[in-house]
Amino acid sequence: MKDVLYVGVDDHEIELFEGQFPVENGMSYNSYLIMDEKTCLMDSVDKHFSEEWLNNVSKALNGRSVDYLVISHMEPDHSGSVVAFCNKYPNATLVSTDKSFKFLNQFYGEVKNNKLVVKEGDNLSLCKHNLKFVMAPMVHWPEVMFTYDEYEKVLFSADAFGKFGSLDYDDPEGWACEARRYYFGIVGKYGAQVQAVLKKLANIEVKAICPLHGPILDSDLDYYLKTYDTWSKYEAESKGVFIPTASVYGNTLDAANCLKEKLEAKGIKAIVCDLNNDSMTEAFEDAFRYDRIVFASVTYNGTIFPSMNTFIDGLVERGYQNKKVGFIENGTWAPMAAKVMNEKLSKCKNLEIIDIVVKLVSRLDDNSIKQIEELANKLA
């Protein structure tokens, strides 16, 4: 990308992204500058990094000014420096959707810069570079748009194809792990909307994807597009059994681990997650990733343990579907967990519920171990 320069910033101070997603390896707020007869800046950054960002922009401009600022998405981690930009470049034109400009006014008040409202299929010529705008509503806010540079065949994809982690962090797990956690945590509810915009892109040649978080994707583009297609169709990405578990004294967790051992003995990958102690956002990721799931919860106050309640509510909210589902319940005097979990999941589509429920009465015994073996056979 000869004419597209990166001018974004890394955030090493953040601990929770959006107040809920742990980001031990930081976060990037991406911004790009297209150098042509006219200069065009693609998005700003979080307000805490305005000065650093504007310095990056000024250095890249090398004495020139900015003609256009395209606003792809109005969430404050990207729009937070728009006002600072307008103060420094009052002659620049802001380019975005009508809804974005309404949001801009709601967040920051009226800015004096000229505004260019664009809609689906509109073009902006910088000379060699012709920018075509692709509306992407509800991916994951209603004002979102993508921008396609026809000259370099670069797609500026807003939050789509983004991932957790700063750009100077060399993630040993590659793109997919933190991109998956990002997708199902933030975008996942809007699979139908992602599918709609992917269809718009189907006949466009893309040589690089520039998201607002994470690395520029400029090789093996089919992999990224197909992965997003799989995620947004709510299809399983991997074969395996995910076992989210809510246990008070460890007995329900013992049952989950017993099931894991029996599945692995049959050559089936199994992953146990302790919802009380492990990352909830990683649990969402794995719940969507694998094709089978077994919910294991103790009965608590006549319902299910709070961590399991939160987890299932999160799955329902994100449109969970297309899975084979089993249950393990525990209860010393009145086991109710399986019934409650089944009822909560009834809002989800295309779940195949296994008819064997493992019932613990306080702890594992010969009878519950036999039931676990039967459940493992059904899962296999």
C-alpha positions as CSV (number, residue, x, y, z in Angstrom):
1,M,0.0,0.0,0.0
2,K,2.3,2.7,-1.3
3,D,0.0,5.7,-0.6
4,V,-1.7,4.5,2.6
5,L,0.2,5.3,5.8
6,Y,-0.6,4.1,9.3
7,V,-0.9,6.9,11.8
8,G,-2.7,5.1,14.7
9,V,-1.7,4.6,18.3
10,D,-1.2,1.7,20.8
11,D,-2.9,1.8,24.2
12,H,-0.7,0.0,26.8
13,E,-2.6,1.4,29.8
14,I,-6.0,0.0,29.3
15,E,-7.1,-3.0,31.4
16,L,-10.7,-3.5,30.4
17,F,-11.9,-2.6,26.9
18,E,-15.4,-1.2,27.0
19,G,-15.3,-1.7,30.7
20,Q,-15.7,-5.5,30.4
21,F,-13.1,-7.2,28.1
22,P,-9.7,-7.9,29.7
23,V,-7.0,-6.8,27.4
24,E,-3.7,-7.8,29.0
25,N,-1.8,-7.1,25.8
26,G,-3.3,-3.6,25.2
27,M,-5.3,-2.2,22.3
28,S,-4.7,-0.4,19.1
29,Y,-6.7,2.5,17.8
30,N,-6.1,2.5,14.1
31,S,-6.1,5.5,11.8
32,Y,-4.8,5.7,8.2
33,L,-3.7,8.5,5.9
34,I,-4.2,8.3,2.1
35,M,-1.7,10.5,0.3
36,D,-2.9,11.7,-3.1
37,E,-3.5,15.1,-4.8
38,K,-6.0,15.4,-2.0
39,T,-5.2,13.9,1.4
40,C,-7.7,11.8,3.3
41,L,-7.5,10.7,6.9
42,M,-9.4,7.5,7.8
43,D,-10.8,7.9,11.4
44,S,-9.4,9.3,14.6
45,V,-8.5,7.7,17.9
46,D,-9.5,7.7,21.6
47,K,-9.4,11.1,23.1
48,H,-6.6,10.1,25.6
49,F,-4.3,9.8,22.6
50,S,-5.2,12.9,20.6
51,E,-1.9,14.6,20.9
52,E,0.1,11.5,19.9
53,W,-2.2,10.8,17.0
54,L,-2.1,14.4,15.7
55,N,1.7,14.2,15.9
56,N,1.7,11.0,13.9
57,V,-0.6,12.7,11.3
58,S,1.5,15.8,11.1
59,K,4.7,13.8,10.6
60,A,3.1,11.7,7.9
61,L,1.8,14.8,6.1
62,N,5.3,16.2,5.9
63,G,4.1,19.8,5.7
64,R,0.8,19.2,3.8
65,S,-2.6,19.7,5.3
66,V,-5.6,17.3,5.5
67,D,-8.4,17.7,3.0
68,Y,-10.8,15.1,4.3
69,L,-11.5,13.1,7.5
70,V,-13.6,10.0,6.9
71,I,-15.5,8.9,10.0
72,S,-16.4,5.2,9.7
73,H,-17.8,4.7,13.2
74,M,-18.8,7.1,15.9
75,E,-17.9,5.0,19.0
76,P,-15.7,7.3,21.2
77,D,-12.6,5.0,21.0
78,H,-12.5,6.1,17.3
79,S,-14.3,9.5,17.3
80,G,-12.8,10.8,20.5
81,S,-10.2,13.0,18.8
82,V,-12.5,14.5,16.1
83,V,-12.8,17.8,17.9
84,A,-9.1,18.1,18.4
85,F,-8.6,17.4,14.7
86,C,-11.1,20.0,13.8
87,N,-9.4,22.6,16.0
88,K,-6.1,21.8,14.2
89,Y,-7.5,21.4,10.7
90,P,-10.5,23.8,10.4
91,N,-10.5,23.7,6.6
92,A,-10.8,19.9,6.4
93,T,-14.1,18.4,5.3
94,L,-15.6,15.7,7.5
95,V,-17.0,12.8,5.5
96,S,-19.6,10.4,6.9
97,T,-23.2,9.4,7.1
98,D,-26.1,11.6,8.1
99,K,-26.6,9.4,11.2
100,S,-22.9,9.7,12.1
101,F,-23.2,13.5,12.1
102,K,-26.2,13.3,14.4
103,F,-24.1,11.2,16.8
104,L,-21.2,13.6,16.4
105,N,-23.4,16.4,17.6
106,Q,-24.7,14.3,20.5
107,F,-21.3,13.4,21.7
108,Y,-19.3,16.5,21.1
109,G,-21.6,19.3,20.1
110,E,-21.6,21.1,16.8
111,V,-18.3,21.4,15.0
112,K,-17.7,24.1,12.4
113,N,-15.9,22.1,9.7
114,N,-17.6,21.5,6.4
115,K,-19.4,18.2,6.3
116,L,-20.0,15.8,3.3
117,V,-22.8,13.4,3.8
118,V,-22.4,10.1,1.9
119,K,-24.6,7.1,1.3
120,E,-24.4,3.6,-0.2
121,G,-22.3,3.6,-3.4
122,D,-21.2,7.2,-3.2
123,N,-17.7,8.1,-4.4
124,L,-15.0,10.5,-3.3
125,S,-12.1,11.1,-5.7
126,L,-8.7,12.1,-4.3
127,C,-7.3,11.9,-7.8
128,K,-5.8,8.4,-8.4
129,H,-7.6,7.1,-5.4
130,N,-11.4,6.8,-5.7
131,L,-13.1,6.0,-2.4
132,K,-16.4,4.1,-2.6
133,F,-18.6,4.0,0.5
134,V,-20.3,0.8,1.6
135,M,-23.0,1.1,4.3
136,A,-22.6,-1.5,7.2
137,P,-25.4,-0.6,9.6
138,M,-25.4,-2.5,12.9
139,V,-21.8,-3.8,12.4
140,H,-22.1,-3.1,15.2
141,W,-23.6,0.4,15.5
142,P,-26.3,1.8,13.1
143,E,-24.1,4.5,11.5
144,V,-21.2,2.3,10.5
145,M,-19.8,2.4,7.0
146,F,-16.9,0.7,5.2
147,T,-14.7,2.6,2.6
148,Y,-13.2,0.8,-0.4
149,D,-10.2,2.4,-2.1
150,E,-10.6,1.3,-5.7
151,Y,-7.0,2.2,-6.7
152,E,-5.1,0.1,-4.1
153,K,-8.1,-2.3,-3.5
154,V,-8.0,-1.6,0.2
155,L,-11.0,-2.1,2.4
156,F,-11.3,0.2,5.5
157,S,-13.6,-2.0,7.5
158,A,-14.4,-0.1,10.7
159,D,-14.6,-2.5,13.7
160,A,-15.1,-5.5,11.4
161,F,-12.0,-7.9,11.2
162,G,-10.6,-6.2,14.3
163,K,-8.9,-7.9,17.3
164,F,-7.8,-7.2,20.8
165,G,-4.1,-6.4,21.5
166,S,-1.7,-3.6,20.6
167,L,0.1,-3.7,17.3
168,D,3.5,-3.9,19.0
169,Y,2.5,-7.2,20.7
170,D,3.5,-10.2,18.7
171,D,0.6,-12.5,19.5
172,P,1.9,-16.1,19.4
173,E,-1.7,-17.3,18.8
174,G,-2.0,-15.3,15.6
175,W,-5.1,-13.3,14.5
176,A,-7.9,-15.7,15.1
177,C,-8.0,-16.2,18.9
178,E,-8.3,-12.5,19.9
179,A,-10.3,-11.7,16.8
180,R,-12.8,-14.4,17.7
181,R,-13.1,-13.1,21.3
182,Y,-13.5,-9.6,19.9
183,Y,-16.1,-10.7,17.4
184,F,-18.4,-12.7,19.7
185,G,-18.0,-10.3,22.5
186,I,-18.8,-7.1,20.5
187,V,-20.2,-7.9,17.0
188,G,-21.6,-11.4,17.5
189,K,-25.2,-10.4,18.0
190,Y,-25.3,-8.9,14.5
191,G,-24.6,-12.0,12.3
192,A,-27.3,-11.2,9.9
193,Q,-26.0,-7.6,9.4
194,V,-22.4,-9.0,8.9
195,Q,-23.8,-11.4,6.3
196,A,-25.4,-8.5,4.5
197,V,-22.2,-6.5,4.2
198,L,-20.2,-9.6,3.2
199,K,-22.6,-10.1,0.3
200,K,-21.9,-6.5,-0.8
201,L,-18.2,-7.2,-0.8
202,A,-18.5,-10.6,-2.6
203,N,-17.6,-9.2,-6.1
204,I,-15.0,-6.7,-4.9
205,E,-11.3,-7.5,-5.2
206,V,-9.7,-6.8,-1.8
207,K,-5.9,-6.9,-1.5
208,A,-5.8,-5.6,2.1
209,I,-8.2,-5.0,5.0
210,C,-7.6,-2.1,7.4
211,P,-9.6,-2.5,10.5
212,L,-9.9,0.0,13.4
213,H,-8.4,-2.4,15.8
214,G,-5.6,-4.9,15.2
215,P,-3.2,-5.5,12.3
216,I,-3.6,-4.7,8.7
217,L,-4.6,-7.9,6.9
218,D,-2.8,-8.1,3.6
219,S,-2.3,-11.8,2.9
220,D,-4.5,-14.9,2.7
221,L,-7.6,-12.7,2.5
222,D,-9.8,-15.6,1.7
223,Y,-9.1,-17.0,5.2
224,Y,-10.3,-13.9,7.0
225,L,-13.4,-13.5,4.8
226,K,-14.3,-17.1,5.2
227,T,-13.8,-17.0,8.9
228,Y,-16.0,-14.0,9.3
229,D,-18.6,-15.8,7.1
230,T,-18.5,-18.8,9.4
231,W,-18.8,-16.7,12.5
232,S,-21.6,-14.6,11.2
233,K,-23.6,-17.7,10.1
234,Y,-23.3,-19.0,13.7
235,E,-21.6,-22.1,12.3
236,A,-19.1,-24.1,14.4
237,E,-15.5,-23.4,13.6
238,S,-14.1,-26.4,15.2
239,K,-15.1,-29.9,16.3
240,G,-15.2,-30.4,20.1
241,V,-17.2,-30.2,23.3
242,F,-17.1,-27.1,25.4
243,I,-18.1,-27.6,29.1
244,P,-18.8,-24.4,30.9
245,T,-19.2,-25.1,34.6
246,A,-20.5,-23.3,37.7
247,S,-19.5,-25.2,40.8
248,V,-19.6,-24.1,44.5
249,Y,-17.5,-26.7,46.3
250,G,-15.9,-28.5,43.4
251,N,-18.2,-31.4,43.0
252,T,-19.9,-30.1,39.8
253,L,-16.4,-29.3,38.4
254,D,-15.4,-32.9,39.2
255,A,-18.3,-34.1,37.0
256,A,-17.2,-31.8,34.2
257,N,-13.7,-33.1,34.3
258,C,-15.0,-36.7,34.4
259,L,-16.9,-36.0,31.2
260,K,-13.8,-34.4,29.7
261,E,-11.7,-37.5,30.4
262,K,-14.3,-39.9,28.9
263,L,-14.6,-37.7,25.8
264,E,-10.9,-37.5,25.3
265,A,-10.7,-41.3,25.7
266,K,-13.0,-41.5,22.7
267,G,-10.7,-39.1,20.7
268,I,-12.9,-36.1,21.1
269,K,-11.5,-32.7,22.1
270,A,-13.1,-31.4,25.3
271,I,-12.6,-28.0,27.1
272,V,-13.7,-27.4,30.6
273,C,-14.2,-23.8,31.7
274,D,-14.7,-22.8,35.4
275,L,-17.1,-19.8,35.0
276,N,-16.4,-18.7,38.5
277,N,-12.7,-18.2,37.9
278,D,-11.9,-18.2,34.1
279,S,-12.5,-15.4,31.7
280,M,-16.2,-15.0,30.8
281,T,-15.3,-13.4,27.5
282,E,-13.2,-16.4,26.5
283,A,-16.0,-18.6,27.5
284,F,-18.3,-16.9,25.0
285,E,-15.6,-17.3,22.4
286,D,-15.3,-21.1,23.0
287,A,-19.1,-21.6,23.2
288,F,-19.5,-20.3,19.6
289,R,-16.3,-21.9,18.4
290,Y,-17.1,-25.6,19.1
291,D,-20.0,-27.6,17.7
292,R,-21.1,-29.2,21.0
293,I,-21.6,-27.9,24.5
294,V,-22.5,-29.3,27.9
295,F,-23.7,-26.9,30.6
296,A,-22.8,-28.0,34.1
297,S,-24.3,-26.1,37.1
298,V,-25.1,-26.5,40.7
299,T,-28.6,-25.7,41.8
300,Y,-28.6,-22.4,43.7
301,N,-31.6,-20.8,45.4
302,G,-33.9,-22.9,43.3
303,T,-32.3,-21.8,40.1
304,I,-28.7,-21.8,38.7
305,F,-25.5,-20.4,40.1
306,P,-25.0,-16.7,39.2
307,S,-22.0,-17.2,36.9
308,M,-24.0,-19.7,34.8
309,N,-27.0,-17.4,34.7
310,T,-24.8,-14.6,33.4
311,F,-23.2,-16.8,30.9
312,I,-26.4,-18.2,29.4
313,D,-28.0,-14.7,29.3
314,G,-24.9,-13.6,27.3
315,L,-25.3,-16.4,24.9
316,V,-29.0,-15.7,24.3
317,E,-28.2,-12.0,23.9
318,R,-25.7,-12.9,21.2
319,G,-28.0,-15.1,19.2
320,Y,-26.6,-18.5,20.2
321,Q,-27.7,-21.3,17.9
322,N,-26.8,-24.4,15.8
323,K,-25.3,-26.6,18.6
324,K,-25.7,-30.0,20.2
325,V,-26.4,-29.4,23.9
326,G,-26.1,-31.5,27.1
327,F,-26.7,-30.8,30.8
328,I,-25.1,-31.7,34.1
329,E,-26.9,-30.6,37.2
330,N,-26.2,-30.9,40.9
331,G,-28.5,-30.5,43.9
332,T,-28.3,-31.8,47.4
333,W,-32.1,-31.9,47.9
334,A,-33.9,-30.6,44.9
335,P,-31.9,-30.5,41.6
336,M,-33.3,-27.8,39.3
337,A,-30.4,-26.6,37.3
338,A,-31.0,-28.6,34.1
339,K,-34.6,-27.5,33.9
340,V,-33.7,-23.9,34.4
341,M,-30.9,-23.9,31.9
342,N,-33.1,-25.7,29.3
343,E,-35.8,-23.1,29.7
344,K,-33.4,-20.2,29.4
345,L,-31.9,-21.7,26.2
346,S,-35.3,-22.2,24.7
347,K,-35.0,-18.7,23.2
348,C,-32.1,-19.9,21.0
349,K,-32.5,-21.4,17.6
350,N,-31.6,-24.8,16.3
351,L,-30.3,-26.4,19.5
352,E,-30.3,-30.2,19.6
353,I,-30.9,-31.1,23.2
354,I,-29.5,-34.5,24.3
355,D,-32.1,-36.4,26.2
356,I,-29.7,-37.7,28.9
357,V,-29.3,-35.3,31.9
358,V,-26.5,-36.1,34.3
359,K,-27.8,-35.7,37.9
360,L,-25.5,-35.3,40.8
361,V,-26.9,-35.5,44.3
362,S,-24.1,-33.6,46.1
363,R,-21.2,-35.4,44.5
364,L,-20.2,-37.9,41.9
365,D,-21.2,-41.5,42.5
366,D,-21.5,-44.7,40.5
367,N,-24.9,-43.7,39.1
368,S,-23.8,-40.2,38.0
369,I,-20.6,-41.6,36.5
370,K,-22.7,-44.1,34.5
371,Q,-24.8,-41.2,33.3
372,I,-21.7,-39.3,32.2
373,E,-20.6,-42.3,30.2
374,E,-24.0,-42.3,28.5
375,L,-23.8,-38.6,27.8
376,A,-20.3,-39.0,26.4
377,N,-21.6,-41.7,24.0
378,K,-24.4,-39.4,22.8
379,L,-21.9,-36.5,22.3
380,A,-19.7,-38.9,20.3
